[in-house]
Structures are given as C-alpha cells and as structure tokens.
Amino acid sequence: MSVGALRLKQNDDSDLTLDEIFEGYLKSPKLFQRRDVLDSSFVPKNLPHRTEQIKQLGYILASVLRGAKPSNILCFGKTGTGKTAVSKYVLSMLKEKAPDHGLRVEVAYLNCNNVDTNYRVFADLCSTLGIEVPFTGLATDEVFTRFKQGLDQRESLFIVVLDEIDSLIKKSGNETLYSLTRINSDLSSAKVSIIGISNDLKFKDYLDPRVLSSLSEEELVFKPYEAPEITDILVERAELAFRPNTLDKGVINMIAAIAAQEHGDARRAMDLLRVAAEIAEREHSEVITQSHVKKAQGAIERNTITEVISTLPVQSKFVISSIYQLENVTSDPDAVSTGDVYERYVQLCRDAGMDSLTQRRVGDLINELDALGIISARVVSRGRHGRTKEIHFSIPRSLVESTLQKDKQFDFNRY
C-alpha cells in the first residue's frame, strides 16, 4: 500500500489519505509570514521592557572594547523573562563593535540541559574553536588542555555563555565551572569570561566556596513580565510573524493574561500564540481566534506534562503524591527533603496495601522525576546531618492534581 493511499481516521469520522491531508493544508489560508520569530531561539532587534538589563549588561561588557576581561556575570530569573535573549542581543552587538577597535570577540553558547557533563562542555567549546574531539574516549583533562591550547592561539576574548547552568552543577558538580574561572592564569594571549544563566535564584547555594571565590561575578536579576508587558512583546512579534488581519481581537490580551498568571513567562506566551496559529491553519480558518488559543493551551499541557505523568509507573506516582501532600502542609516548599518524601511514600504504600521500595530506589525515582522536569531536587548540605535534597515541583501543582485525579490506575483522592 502506498503512503498516499493509507487511510487515516479523523475526529469527524471521515477518512482521509495523507495526500489529502497535505493537499488540504496547502489549500488552507496562509497565516504565517515568518514562523521563526515565535521560536525561543529568535533574537529580535528590539526587546521591549528589558532596556535596563540590556544597559546593565552593556556596562559590564564595555571593558572588552579596551582589551580588558570583563567580570563574570550571573543572570537570574524565571523561565521566559528574557535572560537568554538579552545576553545574545548584547553579545551580538559587542561582536559587531569589537573589530572597529582591532579586537576579536568570540562567543560560545551552551545549553546545559543538553550539554550537562564536564566532558561535553569542554568538547563543545573545542568544537566552537574548530578543534575536533571524539564524542567519548578521551580524559576530560585532555579535552580541557586541547581547548586551552587552541584558545591561546587565537588571541581573542572568549565569552562562554552557560544557559541553565544549574543543570550542569546539579548533575556534574563544580569542576567545570571551577576550571573555567581559573583558566585565565594558564593563558598568555587569550582571555575567558563567563555568563551563567539560571532559573534558580538560589543557584549560588550549590557552589563550593572555592568556586564562589574564583567566580567574582556581577549579578543581573530579570523580574517576571506583567500582562501589559507581555502584550507589548506579542504585538511586536505578531506583526513580524503573521500576515495582516489574521489575529482576532482579544487574542493577544488573552494569551498575555494566561502567561502573566504563569509567572510572567513570555516564552510560554509565544508558544501559545504559535500553536494557536498552527491549529487555526489546520482548521482552514482565516483568523486566529480565542477558541484556537484555548485549544492550544490544552494541547500544550496535554501533550507534555499530562502524558509524561500519566505514563509513569505507579511507584513514581506515589512519590509524586507524597511530594504533593508534603507541600500542602508546609509554608516553605524548599523544606521538603528526600527523607520526608520517603517517610510519606512508605505510609502511602502501607495504606494502599502495596510493598514499598527501598529508600535508595526511591532516591533513583526522585532523580528520574527531576530529569523529566516534573520536580526540582537540589543537593544541599545540612552540616553534621549530612547532605540531602530539597524538593519542589517545577510544574503547576494544579496540573499535577488534575492529571493524577484522571488516572484510573491511581486513586489520587484516596492517597
């Protein structure tokens, strides 16, 4: 059977071939003129309501234009508050300006959610310099040495941007950051500066004293956007993204209100707008309406968090329920520790007549939930009481509750 002849069942119970789906899409009204401007990686020429942060970052980096190494910088703020966009914007302007003064500025941008081991960080930095390093097989120290040697031959200021830097520290410890903060003492012709970007305002609590001492950083804080600010951002992006007269009245205000309720996340707002437009195109609509926004909101939540949680093993769901119950009875979300979670988990298993796992295995499940982005579990030291993890949800608690309440295999109301 050919691909085009394959019959697909639609929600309206009509049979369509793939050819018919493709042809139908091509005949539908074209709403987008530039889809890429709604992508999180897009950096616009104008960043509304981030003038202050742009200026602060510019003042810190301006010393580069006199051949000096600027201070290391840490940018803090919740997801979607403009940290990455502002950093990329200022650095692009700096790179453009530097040659006018006979200087060479190079930038390496690493997302530590993806590049989360010491080896991969140095391998990616080598790749930025055109140095080939195998995916595995070398000692990390050897990769770091190759990076230093290659860098010193270029006689440039090399700025390393570590986005989601807390992910790297949580998984791989302090060694990479320590090595980068100390690297300038081993270089004769090049200089290295670091920009760390984190969603966690307590990020510095993860760092060893020796790293904090070497970092000598300046800090920038990005506050969440308010609804009118998100509206301004969306208006500018929509003018670039869509053809004229394709947005219904109230759509942008509706999306801005939703995003403002979710910690002022502009990235979330742009995702909502993009998915709403995609749904409108699939429905052959000439206008993006509030109905499409509601469908997009449901699709984004359903297609990510809901499906991930609903397909977890029942033991993982008991761990999630334990965290949920503990957060209900504490005023400080960070007060929930690994030991607290295990005690509550054992009690829930006992109530359900189910065998409980060992504390070590539950610790593994907590790590898995952290890796999935459902919770945040950071290691902290409690002095003579040893090390533990402080745990809290990284997703809306209401979504956790609604997802588990719909789970037929897990009686959330009982447990």
URZIFEN-V722065 format. One record per residue. N is the residue number from 1. D_FIRST is the distance of its C-alpha to the first C-alpha in Angstrom with 1 decimal. Layout:
# URZIFEN-V722065
<<N,D_FIRST> <N,D_FIRST>>
This chain:
# URZIFEN-V722065
<<1,0.0> <2,3.8> <3,6.6> <4,8.3> <5,6.5> <6,6.9> <7,10.2> <8,13.2> <9,16.5> <10,19.5> <11,23.2> <12,24.0> <13,21.5> <14,19.6> <15,15.8> <16,14.7> <17,11.6> <18,12.3> <19,13.2> <20,15.7> <21,17.0> <22,17.8> <23,19.2> <24,21.2> <25,22.7> <26,23.8> <27,25.5> <28,27.3> <29,30.9> <30,31.5> <31,33.9> <32,34.1> <33,36.0> <34,36.4> <35,34.3> <36,35.9> <37,39.3> <38,38.2> <39,37.1> <40,39.7> <41,40.0> <42,41.2> <43,45.0> <44,46.5> <45,49.7> <46,51.4> <47,51.4> <48,53.0> <49,55.5> <50,55.4> <51,58.3> <52,60.6> <53,58.1> <54,57.4> <55,61.1> <56,61.8> <57,59.2> <58,60.5> <59,64.1> <60,63.1> <61,61.2> <62,63.7> <63,65.7> <64,63.1> <65,64.4> <66,67.7> <67,66.0> <68,66.4> <69,63.9> <70,63.3> <71,63.3> <72,60.2> <73,58.6> <74,56.9> <75,55.0> <76,54.6> <77,52.8> <78,50.1> <79,46.4> <80,46.0> <81,49.6> <82,49.3> <83,50.4> <84,47.7> <85,47.7> <86,51.5> <87,51.6> <88,49.0> <89,50.8> <90,54.3> <91,53.2> <92,51.5> <93,54.8> <94,56.8> <95,54.8> <96,55.3> <97,59.0> <98,59.8> <99,59.8> <100,62.5> <101,64.7> <102,63.8> <103,61.7> <104,58.3> <105,56.3> <106,53.0> <107,50.8> <108,48.3> <109,46.3> <110,44.8> <111,43.1> <112,44.4> <113,41.7> <114,39.5> <115,42.3> <116,44.2> <117,45.9> <118,49.0> <119,47.2> <120,44.3> <121,46.9> <122,48.9> <123,45.9> <124,44.5> <125,48.1> <126,48.2> <127,44.9> <128,46.5> <129,49.2> <130,46.9> <131,47.8> <132,45.1> <133,45.0> <134,42.6> <135,40.6> <136,42.7> <137,45.4> <138,48.5> <139,51.3> <140,51.3> <141,54.8> <142,53.7> <143,51.0> <144,53.6> <145,56.1> <146,53.7> <147,53.1> <148,56.9> <149,57.5> <150,54.9> <151,56.0> <152,59.7> <153,58.9> <154,57.6> <155,60.7> <156,58.9> <157,58.8> <158,55.6> <159,54.5> <160,52.1> <161,50.3> <162,49.2> <163,47.1> <164,46.8> <165,49.6> <166,50.2> <167,46.9> <168,48.0> <169,51.5> <170,50.1> <171,47.8> <172,49.8> <173,53.3> <174,55.9> <175,55.9> <176,53.7> <177,55.5> <178,58.9> <179,58.0> <180,57.1> <181,60.2> <182,62.4> <183,60.7> <184,63.1> <185,66.0> <186,64.1> <187,63.3> <188,65.8> <189,64.1> <190,61.3> <191,61.2> <192,58.6> <193,58.3> <194,56.0> <195,54.5> <196,53.1> <197,51.1> <198,50.9> <199,50.0> <200,52.6> <201,56.2> <202,57.4> <203,55.6> <204,59.0> <205,59.8> <206,57.2> <207,59.1> <208,61.7> <209,65.2> <210,65.0> <211,61.8> <212,63.4> <213,66.5> <214,64.6> <215,62.2> <216,65.1> <217,62.6> <218,62.9> <219,60.9> <220,59.0> <221,57.9> <222,55.3> <223,55.8> <224,53.0> <225,52.4> <226,53.7> <227,51.8> <228,53.6> <229,52.9> <230,49.1> <231,49.3> <232,50.8> <233,48.2> <234,45.3> <235,47.0> <236,47.2> <237,43.6> <238,42.3> <239,44.1> <240,42.3> <241,38.9> <242,38.4> <243,38.9> <244,42.1> <245,42.4> <246,39.2> <247,41.0> <248,42.4> <249,46.0> <250,46.4> <251,43.1> <252,44.8> <253,47.8> <254,45.5> <255,43.6> <256,46.9> <257,48.4> <258,45.5> <259,45.7> <260,49.5> <261,49.3> <262,47.1> <263,49.8> <264,49.6> <265,46.3> <266,45.4> <267,42.3> <268,41.1> <269,42.1> <270,40.0> <271,36.9> <272,37.4> <273,37.8> <274,34.7> <275,32.4> <276,34.1> <277,33.3> <278,29.6> <279,29.4> <280,31.2> <281,28.8> <282,25.8> <283,27.8> <284,28.6> <285,32.2> <286,34.8> <287,37.1> <288,36.9> <289,38.8> <290,40.3> <291,37.6> <292,35.1> <293,37.5> <294,37.7> <295,33.9> <296,33.8> <297,36.6> <298,34.8> <299,31.6> <300,33.5> <301,35.5> <302,32.7> <303,30.2> <304,32.8> <305,35.8> <306,34.8> <307,31.6> <308,33.5> <309,36.4> <310,34.6> <311,32.6> <312,35.8> <313,37.4> <314,40.1> <315,42.8> <316,41.8> <317,42.0> <318,45.5> <319,46.5> <320,45.3> <321,47.2> <322,50.3> <323,50.2> <324,49.8> <325,52.7> <326,54.9> <327,54.3> <328,55.4> <329,58.8> <330,59.6> <331,60.7> <332,59.6> <333,55.8> <334,56.6> <335,59.0> <336,56.1> <337,56.1> <338,54.1> <339,56.9> <340,56.9> <341,53.1> <342,53.4> <343,56.3> <344,54.5> <345,51.3> <346,53.4> <347,54.9> <348,51.6> <349,50.3> <350,53.5> <351,53.3> <352,49.8> <353,50.8> <354,48.5> <355,49.4> <356,49.8> <357,48.8> <358,51.4> <359,52.6> <360,51.0> <361,47.6> <362,48.0> <363,49.0> <364,45.7> <365,43.8> <366,46.0> <367,45.0> <368,41.3> <369,41.8> <370,43.7> <371,40.9> <372,38.4> <373,40.9> <374,41.7> <375,45.3> <376,47.7> <377,49.7> <378,52.4> <379,54.9> <380,58.5> <381,61.8> <382,64.2> <383,67.1> <384,68.5> <385,65.9> <386,63.2> <387,59.8> <388,57.4> <389,54.5> <390,54.9> <391,51.8> <392,50.6> <393,47.4> <394,45.6> <395,43.7> <396,45.2> <397,46.7> <398,45.7> <399,42.0> <400,42.7> <401,44.4> <402,41.8> <403,39.0> <404,40.8> <405,42.1> <406,38.5> <407,37.7> <408,37.7> <409,38.3> <410,41.3> <411,44.3> <412,45.4> <413,48.2> <414,49.7> <415,49.4>>
